[in-house]
Amino acid sequence: PGYAMGDIQTSAAYVRYAVERIAVESGRNVDVITHSQGGMEARWAVKWFPAVRRDIDDLVLIASPNHGILLGDVCADAGNCWPAAWQMAHDSHFLAALNRGDETPGAISYTNVYSRTDELVEPSTTVPMKGASNIAVQDVCLRAVHHAGLLTDSVAWAVVMDALTHRGPADVRRIHANVCNSTFMPGVTAGQVINGNATLYGNAALHFAEAPGVRSEPPLRRYARQP
């Protein structure tokens, strides 16, 4: 709802519903792959709803702002920004609740892939999580990959596939160096990437301009408050 610019707690409820519905209809556990804020939505659903924890096998996070980003800090300091941006500030109540205690709860295999040159998730040192397999593109190939670029990058693709085709999370030792010979994942062309990025960033700019800001972070839901 609201192009995911509203309260992340609300967006996470949609993730919760989707996981539980797929698990029921398929009769098996679900693999979840997220990008950007999607990682926070999935983590929130996993943390607070035991049924979701039981239903997920692999949770693969791509470019997830797990412990806050500078853009959130700047927006919050300005005193007027989108609800989700408030929640991505380093000192937000949302992040404090999300990362309180076990950052990777349940018997889920957590894979966390990111780029040290991600222009939006900065500083990248805030991405790794305790208990997850944390793999940066630059651990495999010395090259720059931007935020949306992780969606088509050959290394990110290899990490995701390794996670889904092995027991447990992805292991960087299984990622062969020959993935560095290709910039993009199989089946994706440079032209498709250029067009896709133009559409993605163009739509994002439009939605940012249209979305109203708020003066404070959304309050935590009752279930996420400390007793």
N, C-alpha and C positions, 0 to 999 in steps of 0.2 A: 504493500500500500504506500502511496505517496512517493513512489520511486525510491523506497528505502531511505528516505531522508528524515523520516519521523522517528519516533521512539523505537530503538532497537528491540526493546522488550516486546513490542507489538509485532514487529517483523519476525522475531524468534518464535512467536506462537504459530505462525504459518509454517515454519520449518518443523516444529513439533508435530503439527497435524499431518504434514506430508510424510514424514518418516513413519509415524504410527500407521497411517493409511496404507502406505506401500508395504510395510511389514505384514499387515493383516492380509492384504490381497495377494501377496506373493508367497506367504507362508515361510519366509526366510528373512535373515538379517539384511540390513540395508548398508550399502557403501555410499558415503556422502562426500562429494567434492565441492569445495567452496572457493570463492574468490573474494578478496578484499573484505568488506564489511560482512560478507556472508560467513566468514569464519567466526566472527563474534556472535552472529545469530545462532549458528549451529552449536557453538560452545555454550551459549546461554541455555539453549534447549536441553543440552546434555547435562549441564550442571544442576538444573533445578527440577528436572522431570525424570524420575527413575525409569519410566517406561521407555523413554527415548534412549537412555543408556543401554538398556537391555536389547533394543532393536538395532543398534548400529554395530557393524563389524569394523569397517575402516572409516576413519574421519580424516580426510586429506584437506589441509588448509593451504591455500595459495595466496600469498601476499596479504596475510591477515594481520591487522594492527592490534596485536594481542595485549600490549601494555601501554598503548597510547602513541599519538603521533604529534609532531610539531604543528601541523595544520589545525588540529583540534585545540591545542594550546592557544594559538593565535586567535582563533575564532572565539574561544571562551573569554580571552582577555579583552576582546572587543565588546563583549557584553551583549551581543546579538548574533546568534547563528542558528543553524538548523539543529533540531533535537539530537540527531545522530552524531553531529560534529561535537556537541557538548559532551556526549558520552565517550568520545574518543580522546578527550584531553587526558593527560597523564594523571591528574588528580581527581578524575571524575568518580562519583559514587558508583557509577555503573561498573567501571573497571575494577574498583576496589572489591566489589561484590563478586565479580566474575573470577578474579584471580585469588580470592580468599581461600586458603586451605589448598586442596589438591587441584592443580591446574589441568590435570588429565584424568578425571574420575572414570570409574568403571573399567570393564574389561575390553575397552575399545583400543584399536591400534591407531595411534595418532601420528600422522606424517605432516610436517610443517615445512613447506618449500617456499623460498622467498629469494629476493635479489638484493644485494647490498647497494645497488644503484637504482632502487625503486624511488622515483621522485615524490611519491605521495606517502609511502610508509617510511617515514624518517623520524628519528634515526633507526636504521635497520637493526640496531642492537636490541631494540625492544621487542623484536619479533619472537625469538626462541622461547619455548615453554619447557618447564621442568616436566620430564616424563614423556616427551615427544621425541621423535626422530626429526631433528632440525637440520635441514639441508639447504644451503644457499647455492644458487646457480654457479656462483664463483668458486664453490668447492670442487666443481667439476670442470668448468671452462672459464678462463679469464676473459670475460666479455661483459659489456653493459647490457642490462635488460631492464626496460621500464615497467611501470605498473601493469598496464594492459598487455604489454609484451609477454608477460608470464603465461598468458592464456594460450599462446601459440608457440612458445619457446620449446626447442627440442629437448633441453635438459629437464625442464619442468614436466614435460610429457613423459620422459623416461622415468622420472621419480614417481609420478602418479601411477604409471603402469607397473612399476616394481612393487608399489604398495598393494595394488589390487591383485597381483598374480602370485604373491608370496604370503605365507602366514606371518602375522605381525606387521609392523610398519616398514616403510622403505628403508633400505640400507645403502648408503652412498658407495660402499665397497662393491656393490653389484652393478653400479652404473658405469658402463664402458665408456672410455674416453672417446670412442668414435662418434658419440653423439655430438661432439664439438665440430664435426665436419659439416653439420647442417645447422642452419639458424632456426628453422621452423620445424614443427612436428610433422610427421608424415601426412601427405595429402593436402598440405596448406602451401599456397604460393605467396610470393611477395606482394603481388597485386591484391590478393584477398586480404592480406594483413593491412596494407595501406588503406584500402576502402573500409575495412572493419574498424580500424582505429579512428578514422575520420568520422565515421558514424557514431561510434561510442563517445568520443570526447565532445563531438558536436551536440549530441543529445544531453550529455551531462551538463554542459555549459547552459543549455536552455533550461533544464530542470532546476539548476542552481539559481538561475536568475528569477524563476517563477515562484520558487518555494519561499514562504514567509519564514523569517527568523523568530526565535523566541529569546526571552531575556534570562532564562536559567535552565539548568539541566532538568529533564523530566524526573520526577520522584521515583525512587525504587518501588517496585511492587512489594506488597506486604511479604510475600514468600521469600524475598531476597534480602530482607532487612535482618540485621543481627538481633538476636533476642536480648 
